Amino acid sequence: MAQGALAHSNANLAIAITGIAGPQGATEQKPLGMVSFAAVAPKNRIRNSTKYFKGNREQIRTQAVIFALELLLAITNNS
């Protein structure tokens, strides 16, 4: 998803995020708070990660945004 976004835009970076922030939708395989990330930069620099956050929907989403921004910073600092 992130690679497609980068390939079809004029952006220098792209990120994709998916997960279960609740309050519904959790399963045994995908528990509440599980969020997966993929970040991509030019020259096929790719980072992906799955994190497990705790809290309510708003708290999980806030933690996910912070982690996503940190992931983008990390991928840009490793040129």
C-alpha positions in Angstrom: 0.0 0.0 0.0 2.8 2.5 0.9 4.8 1.6 -2.2 1.7 2.1 -4.4 1.1 5.5 -2.8 4.6 6.6 -3.4 4.6 5.3 -7.0 1.4 7.1 -7.8 2.1 10.5 -6.3 4.7 13.2 -6.3 5.5 12.5 -2.7 9.0 11.7 -1.3 7.7 9.4 1.5 4.6 7.3 2.0 3.2 5.4 5.0 0.4 2.9 5.3 -1.3 2.0 8.6 -3.9 -0.6 9.4 -5.1 -2.1 12.6 -7.7 -2.6 15.3 -8.3 0.5 17.4 -11.7 -0.7 18.7 -14.0 -0.7 20.3 -15.0 -3.6 18.0 -13.3 -5.7 15.4 -10.8 -7.5 17.5 -10.1 -11.3 17.0 -7.7 -13.7 18.6 -5.4 -13.2 15.6 -5.8 -9.5 15.6 -6.3 -8.2 19.1 -7.4 -4.8 20.1 -4.5 -2.4 19.9 -2.6 -4.2 17.1 -1.5 -1.8 14.4 0.7 -2.5 11.4 2.8 0.1 9.6 4.8 0.3 6.4 6.9 3.3 5.4 8.7 3.7 2.1 11.1 6.3 0.7 13.0 6.5 -2.6 15.6 3.9 -3.5 13.4 1.1 -2.1 14.0 2.1 1.5 11.2 0.2 3.3 10.5 -0.2 7.0 7.6 -2.2 8.5 6.5 -2.9 12.0 3.5 -4.2 14.0 2.9 -2.7 17.4 0.5 -3.4 20.2 -0.9 -0.4 21.9 -3.1 -0.2 25.0 -5.9 2.1 25.8 -9.2 3.2 24.3 -9.8 4.0 20.6 -8.5 7.6 20.8 -5.4 6.6 22.8 -4.5 3.8 20.4 -4.9 6.1 17.4 -2.8 8.8 19.1 0.0 6.3 19.8 -0.2 5.0 16.3 0.2 8.5 14.8 3.2 9.2 17.0 4.8 5.9 16.0 4.1 6.5 12.3 5.8 9.9 12.5 8.8 8.3 14.2 9.0 5.6 11.5 9.0 8.3 8.8 11.8 10.1 10.6 13.8 6.9 10.9 13.5 6.1 7.3 14.5 9.6 6.2 17.5 9.6 8.5 18.9 6.4 7.0 19.6 7.8 3.5 
